[in-house]
Amino acid sequence: MVTAAAAITAGGTLGNLVSVGRYGGVPNPLLVGGANGIAFNVADVFVLGGLVFLAAALASASVRNRTRLLPPRRWEAALIRWMRR
């Protein structure tokens, strides 16, 4: 999941970079809400969607492998105890 999310994000970023190199800017062909609304392109959708998917995939991987994580240091353990009060 992490690899797929990173690939989606990288694809959107590469699309924006190609647009800048070829056209001198990133075109915004999709307009929502008329002239004063939101303008975006498909590459922006891939970047944003990929970042959301990447955050979810990394959180999921961290929870699944939490037993393999390093134990908290002394100050981290004290902070955890303080926050639980």
Secondary structure, DSSP 8 states (H G I E B T S, - for coil): -HHHHHHHHHHHHHHHHHHHHHHSS----EEESGGGSEEE-HHHHHHHHHHHHHHHHHHHHHHHTGGGS----HHHHHHHHHHH-
